[in-house]
């Protein structure tokens, strides 16, 4: 009897996941965030996976994010990769708040929102390329000047 009840609970959870916004939903009024999410100049991304330049993929836990606020950026992203020059920093090189310079936005051929900008810290200079897709998904490519590049698969957080 207990095994049957657990099977029903698992089946119910799987059905709920399969019908939610992440199951290919169009990102509309059901909690999804479309590329128009950046219309007010704010965007909050929560990475779920990091991919290093050398081919390593790392699943990420909660607590990391990238937030655009007009012409500023708050990065609380992890970094996995190689530095080409030594630095004095002790924390993650992608843990900073800075001004976003050279900010540009547009649409890609597949309809994704494209946001590009640069940021500079005492540790390094970074070029960010963000792609926001319908259905609450985004990718972030980070090209540091003195380190290997890194990319992130992200969820778009509409609860800002």
MILUM-518363 format. One record per residue: residue number from 1; residue in three letters; x, y, z of N, C-alpha, C in turn. Coordinates in pm, whole numbers, plus 50000, padded with zeros to 5 digits. Layout:
// residues N
(NUM; "ala"; (X; Y; Z); (X; Y; Z); (X; Y; Z))
...
// end
This chain:
// residues 160
(1; "unk"; (50083; 49881; 50000); (50000; 50000; 50000); (50088; 50126; 50000))
(2; "unk"; (50192; 50128; 50084); (50281; 50243; 50092); (50352; 50264; 49958))
(3; "unk"; (50396; 50157; 49893); (50465; 50165; 49765); (50370; 50224; 49659))
(4; "unk"; (50244; 50183; 49660); (50144; 50234; 49565); (50122; 50384; 49584))
(5; "unk"; (50113; 50427; 49709); (50093; 50569; 49739); (50213; 50651; 49693))
(6; "unk"; (50333; 50599; 49713); (50454; 50669; 49668); (50457; 50677; 49516))
(7; "unk"; (50415; 50570; 49449); (50412; 50571; 49302); (50316; 50677; 49252))
(8; "unk"; (50200; 50689; 49316); (50104; 50792; 49276); (50161; 50932; 49297))
(9; "unk"; (50230; 50953; 49408); (50289; 51084; 49436); (50395; 51118; 49333))
(10; "unk"; (50479; 51022; 49297); (50583; 51046; 49196); (50519; 51075; 49061))
(11; "unk"; (50415; 50999; 49026); (50347; 51022; 48898); (50284; 51161; 48894))
(12; "unk"; (50227; 51205; 49005); (50165; 51338; 49011); (50271; 51448; 48995))
(13; "unk"; (50387; 51431; 49058); (50493; 51530; 49046); (50547; 51535; 48904))
(14; "unk"; (50562; 51419; 48840); (50612; 51417; 48702); (50512; 51486; 48609))
(15; "unk"; (50384; 51463; 48630); (50283; 51527; 48547); (50285; 51677; 48566))
(16; "unk"; (50303; 51723; 48689); (50308; 51867; 48716); (50428; 51930; 48647))
(17; "unk"; (50542; 51862; 48650); (50662; 51914; 48585); (50644; 51919; 48434))
(18; "unk"; (50579; 51819; 48378); (50564; 51811; 48233); (50469; 51917; 48180))
(19; "unk"; (50383; 51973; 48263); (50288; 52073; 48215); (50324; 52214; 48258))
(20; "unk"; (50434; 52232; 48329); (50474; 52365; 48375); (50538; 52445; 48265))
(21; "unk"; (50574; 52570; 48293); (50629; 52660; 48193); (50760; 52610; 48135))
(22; "unk"; (50841; 52535; 48212); (50970; 52489; 48162); (50956; 52375; 48063))
(23; "unk"; (50839; 52320; 48047); (50820; 52207; 47957); (50785; 52255; 47817))
(24; "unk"; (50849; 52363; 47775); (50826; 52413; 47641); (50716; 52516; 47635))
(25; "unk"; (50674; 52566; 47749); (50570; 52669; 47751); (50619; 52792; 47679))
(26; "unk"; (50529; 52871; 47631); (50565; 52985; 47549); (50612; 53105; 47627))
(27; "unk"; (50615; 53102; 47757); (50665; 53215; 47832); (50568; 53330; 47831))
(28; "unk"; (50443; 53304; 47855); (50343; 53409; 47854); (50293; 53439; 47991))
(29; "unk"; (50165; 53444; 48008); (50105; 53485; 48133); (50111; 53377; 48239))
(30; "unk"; (50158; 53258; 48203); (50164; 53149; 48300); (50293; 53152; 48380))
(31; "unk"; (50353; 53265; 48398); (50474; 53276; 48478); (50599; 53281; 48392))
(32; "unk"; (50587; 53261; 48260); (50702; 53262; 48173); (50751; 53405; 48152))
(33; "unk"; (50876; 53418; 48113); (50933; 53549; 48087); (50983; 53550; 47944))
(34; "unk"; (50931; 53637; 47864); (50972; 53646; 47725); (51093; 53739; 47714))
(35; "unk"; (51154; 53745; 47596); (51266; 53838; 47579); (51229; 53982; 47608))
(36; "unk"; (51102; 54015; 47616); (51061; 54151; 47651); (51089; 54181; 47798))
(37; "unk"; (51136; 54081; 47874); (51162; 54098; 48017); (51261; 54210; 48044))
(38; "unk"; (51346; 54240; 47949); (51449; 54341; 47968); (51401; 54481; 47931))
(39; "unk"; (51275; 54494; 47894); (51222; 54622; 47848); (51242; 54733; 47950))
(40; "unk"; (51236; 54702; 48079); (51253; 54805; 48181); (51399; 54822; 48224))
(41; "unk"; (51492; 54758; 48153); (51634; 54773; 48183); (51683; 54686; 48297))
(42; "unk"; (51600; 54596; 48347); (51640; 54507; 48456); (51623; 54363; 48411))
(43; "unk"; (51718; 54279; 48449); (51712; 54138; 48414); (51788; 54060; 48520))
(44; "unk"; (51727; 53954; 48571); (51790; 53870; 48672); (51799; 53728; 48617))
(45; "unk"; (51922; 53676; 48609); (51948; 53542; 48557); (52008; 53456; 48667))
(46; "unk"; (51960; 53333; 48677); (52012; 53238; 48775); (52072; 53119; 48701))
(47; "unk"; (52205; 53103; 48705); (52269; 52996; 48629); (52241; 52858; 48690))
(48; "unk"; (52222; 52761; 48602); (52201; 52622; 48644); (52318; 52534; 48605))
(49; "unk"; (52395; 52579; 48503); (52507; 52499; 48454); (52616; 52594; 48405))
(50; "unk"; (52742; 52558; 48433); (52856; 52634; 48383); (52934; 52542; 48288))
(51; "unk"; (52981; 52599; 48177); (53062; 52525; 48081); (53194; 52598; 48063))
(52; "unk"; (53302; 52528; 48091); (53433; 52591; 48079); (53484; 52584; 47936))
(53; "unk"; (53585; 52664; 47907); (53646; 52665; 47774); (53709; 52530; 47742))
(54; "unk"; (53750; 52458; 47843); (53817; 52330; 47822); (53721; 52211; 47821))
(55; "unk"; (53590; 52239; 47815); (53493; 52133; 47796); (53429; 52075; 47921))
(56; "unk"; (53462; 52126; 48036); (53405; 52075; 48160); (53270; 52142; 48187))
(57; "unk"; (53170; 52063; 48225); (53039; 52117; 48264); (53021; 52097; 48413))
(58; "unk"; (52969; 52199; 48480); (52951; 52195; 48624); (52807; 52234; 48656))
(59; "unk"; (52732; 52146; 48722); (52598; 52180; 48769); (52611; 52276; 48886))
(60; "unk"; (52526; 52376; 48889); (52535; 52478; 48993); (52416; 52472; 49089))
(61; "unk"; (52441; 52510; 49210); (52337; 52515; 49312); (52281; 52657; 49319))
(62; "unk"; (52179; 52677; 49399); (52121; 52809; 49416); (52222; 52904; 49478))
(63; "unk"; (52196; 53031; 49462); (52281; 53132; 49525); (52361; 53213; 49425))
(64; "unk"; (52375; 53166; 49301); (52449; 53240; 49200); (52351; 53318; 49113))
(65; "unk"; (52392; 53436; 49066); (52306; 53513; 48977); (52387; 53617; 48901))
(66; "unk"; (52323; 53669; 48796); (52373; 53784; 48721); (52255; 53877; 48706))
(67; "unk"; (52273; 54003; 48749); (52163; 54098; 48741); (52208; 54223; 48667))
(68; "unk"; (52128; 54261; 48569); (52148; 54388; 48498); (52048; 54487; 48553))
(69; "unk"; (52098; 54604; 48589); (52014; 54712; 48643); (52050; 54840; 48568))
(70; "unk"; (51984; 54862; 48455); (52017; 54979; 48376); (52158; 54971; 48324))
(71; "unk"; (52245; 55063; 48370); (52384; 55061; 48324); (52480; 55000; 48426))
(72; "unk"; (52429; 54919; 48516); (52517; 54851; 48612); (52490; 54701; 48609))
(73; "unk"; (52587; 54626; 48654); (52576; 54481; 48657); (52622; 54432; 48794))
(74; "unk"; (52547; 54335; 48848); (52585; 54267; 48971); (52608; 54122; 48932))
(75; "unk"; (52731; 54077; 48946); (52766; 53941; 48911); (52803; 53864; 49036))
(76; "unk"; (52732; 53757; 49061); (52763; 53665; 49169); (52774; 53526; 49106))
(77; "unk"; (52863; 53517; 49006); (52881; 53394; 48931); (53008; 53323; 48976))
(78; "unk"; (53011; 53191; 48969); (53134; 53118; 49000); (53226; 53122; 48878))
(79; "unk"; (53354; 53096; 48900); (53447; 53087; 48788); (53526; 52957; 48799))
(80; "unk"; (53528; 52886; 48690); (53610; 52764; 48678); (53693; 52782; 48553))
(81; "unk"; (53823; 52790; 48568); (53906; 52806; 48450); (54047; 52847; 48487))
(82; "unk"; (54123; 52879; 48385); (54264; 52909; 48400); (54288; 53059; 48386))
(83; "unk"; (54370; 53113; 48474); (54412; 53253; 48465); (54546; 53257; 48393))
(84; "unk"; (54562; 53356; 48304); (54687; 53369; 48228); (54789; 53454; 48300))
(85; "unk"; (54742; 53541; 48391); (54832; 53622; 48472); (54785; 53614; 48617))
(86; "unk"; (54878; 53616; 48711); (54838; 53609; 48852); (54766; 53735; 48896))
(87; "unk"; (54673; 53719; 48989); (54600; 53833; 49046); (54603; 53823; 49197))
(88; "unk"; (54566; 53932; 49262); (54571; 53937; 49408); (54440; 53899; 49474))
(89; "unk"; (54334; 53885; 49397); (54202; 53857; 49453); (54196; 53723; 49523))
(90; "unk"; (54107; 53712; 49620); (54094; 53587; 49694); (53960; 53519; 49672))
(91; "unk"; (53862; 53592; 49617); (53729; 53535; 49594); (53712; 53498; 49448))
(92; "unk"; (53589; 53473; 49409); (53559; 53444; 49269); (53580; 53570; 49187))
(93; "unk"; (53646; 53557; 49075); (53673; 53670; 48988); (53544; 53728; 48930))
(94; "unk"; (53437; 53649; 48927); (53309; 53695; 48873); (53211; 53735; 48983))
(95; "unk"; (53261; 53771; 49099); (53180; 53819; 49210); (53208; 53968; 49226))
(96; "unk"; (53125; 54051; 49161); (53151; 54195; 49163); (53025; 54273; 49129))
(97; "unk"; (53032; 54404; 49154); (52934; 54502; 49108); (53013; 54606; 49031))
(98; "unk"; (52966; 54638; 48910); (53040; 54731; 48825); (52946; 54801; 48728))
(99; "unk"; (53001; 54899; 48660); (52926; 54969; 48556); (52933; 54886; 48429))
(100; "unk"; (52819; 54872; 48360); (52814; 54803; 48231); (52838; 54908; 48123))
(101; "unk"; (52949; 54894; 48050); (52982; 54991; 47945); (52961; 54927; 47808))
(102; "unk"; (52944; 55010; 47707); (52925; 54961; 47572); (52801; 54874; 47558))
(103; "unk"; (52700; 54906; 47636); (52578; 54825; 47639); (52502; 54836; 47507))
(104; "unk"; (52471; 54720; 47450); (52390; 54718; 47327); (52292; 54603; 47336))
(105; "unk"; (52177; 54621; 47271); (52080; 54513; 47269); (52015; 54507; 47133))
(106; "unk"; (51969; 54387; 47098); (51905; 54365; 46968); (51842; 54227; 46967))
(107; "unk"; (51810; 54181; 46849); (51750; 54048; 46831); (51841; 53963; 46744))
(108; "unk"; (51849; 53835; 46777); (51924; 53740; 46693); (51831; 53690; 46583))
(109; "unk"; (51885; 53615; 46488); (51807; 53561; 46377); (51694; 53470; 46426))
(110; "unk"; (51716; 53403; 46540); (51614; 53312; 46592); (51516; 53381; 46688))
(111; "unk"; (51524; 53513; 46699); (51428; 53588; 46780); (51468; 53610; 46924))
(112; "unk"; (51584; 53562; 46965); (51629; 53582; 47103); (51673; 53727; 47123))
(113; "unk"; (51658; 53775; 47245); (51707; 53907; 47281); (51857; 53894; 47307))
(114; "unk"; (51935; 53980; 47245); (52079; 53979; 47260); (52122; 54104; 47335))
(115; "unk"; (52196; 54086; 47445); (52247; 54198; 47523); (52397; 54178; 47537))
(116; "unk"; (52473; 54280; 47499); (52619; 54273; 47511); (52669; 54395; 47586))
(117; "unk"; (52769; 54373; 47671); (52828; 54482; 47748); (52964; 54439; 47801))
(118; "unk"; (53037; 54537; 47850); (53167; 54512; 47913); (53161; 54557; 48057))
(119; "unk"; (53247; 54500; 48138); (53261; 54540; 48279); (53408; 54527; 48317))
(120; "unk"; (53452; 54616; 48403); (53592; 54615; 48445); (53598; 54615; 48598))
(121; "unk"; (53685; 54529; 48651); (53712; 54526; 48795); (53863; 54537; 48815))
(122; "unk"; (53907; 54537; 48940); (54050; 54538; 48965); (54114; 54405; 48925))
(123; "unk"; (54034; 54300; 48915); (54084; 54167; 48879); (54101; 54147; 48728))
(124; "unk"; (54007; 54201; 48649); (54007; 54171; 48506); (53907; 54261; 48434))
(125; "unk"; (53907; 54253; 48302); (53806; 54316; 48218); (53727; 54204; 48152))
(126; "unk"; (53596; 54222; 48141); (53508; 54116; 48092); (53420; 54167; 47980))
(127; "unk"; (53394; 54081; 47884); (53294; 54106; 47780); (53184; 54003; 47798))
(128; "unk"; (53060; 54049; 47819); (52945; 53962; 47841); (52858; 53960; 47716))
(129; "unk"; (52810; 53843; 47681); (52708; 53829; 47576); (52595; 53746; 47634))
(130; "unk"; (52478; 53807; 47646); (52361; 53743; 47705); (52259; 53720; 47594))
(131; "unk"; (52202; 53600; 47591); (52093; 53568; 47497); (51975; 53522; 47581))
(132; "unk"; (51860; 53590; 47566); (51738; 53557; 47641); (51638; 53500; 47542))
(133; "unk"; (51591; 53379; 47571); (51499; 53308; 47483); (51361; 53300; 47548))
(134; "unk"; (51257; 53284; 47465); (51123; 53259; 47518); (51128; 53132; 47603))
(135; "unk"; (51045; 53125; 47703); (51039; 53007; 47788); (51133; 53011; 47906))
(136; "unk"; (51172; 53131; 47951); (51251; 53147; 48074); (51394; 53094; 48065))
(137; "unk"; (51454; 53087; 47949); (51591; 53037; 47936); (51683; 53148; 47885))
(138; "unk"; (51809; 53140; 47923); (51908; 53236; 47876); (52045; 53169; 47876))
(139; "unk"; (52135; 53224; 47797); (52275; 53183; 47801); (52359; 53308; 47825))
(140; "unk"; (52468; 53291; 47896); (52561; 53400; 47924); (52700; 53351; 47887))
(141; "unk"; (52766; 53423; 47796); (52905; 53394; 47761); (52990; 53506; 47818))
(142; "unk"; (53093; 53468; 47894); (53181; 53566; 47958); (53322; 53546; 47903))
(143; "unk"; (53378; 53654; 47849); (53515; 53650; 47796); (53603; 53744; 47879))
(144; "unk"; (53671; 53689; 47979); (53766; 53772; 48054); (53888; 53802; 47968))
(145; "unk"; (53958; 53908; 47997); (54079; 53944; 47923); (54197; 53855; 47965))
(146; "unk"; (54204; 53819; 48092); (54322; 53748; 48145); (54294; 53603; 48187))
(147; "unk"; (54180; 53548; 48142); (54141; 53413; 48184); (54069; 53343; 48071))
(148; "unk"; (54050; 53212; 48090); (53968; 53135; 47996); (53825; 53184; 48000))
(149; "unk"; (53757; 53175; 47887); (53615; 53214; 47884); (53532; 53107; 47952))
(150; "unk"; (53410; 53143; 47990); (53317; 53053; 48055); (53175; 53090; 48010))
(151; "unk"; (53089; 52990; 48004); (52950; 53011; 47964); (52857; 52953; 48068))
(152; "unk"; (52736; 53007; 48073); (52635; 52962; 48169); (52502; 52943; 48099))
(153; "unk"; (52432; 52835; 48136); (52291; 52818; 48102); (52215; 52871; 48223))
(154; "unk"; (52114; 52953; 48197); (52046; 53022; 48307); (51895; 53012; 48295))
(155; "unk"; (51831; 53028; 48410); (51687; 53052; 48418); (51668; 53201; 48430))
(156; "unk"; (51567; 53253; 48363); (51532; 53394; 48378); (51438; 53404; 48498))
(157; "unk"; (51475; 53486; 48593); (51395; 53499; 48715); (51300; 53616; 48700))
(158; "unk"; (51171; 53585; 48690); (51072; 53689; 48673); (51020; 53744; 48805))
(159; "unk"; (51074; 53699; 48918); (51022; 53741; 49048); (51098; 53858; 49106))
(160; "unk"; (51177; 53928; 49025); (51258; 54041; 49073); (51174; 54126; 49160))
// end
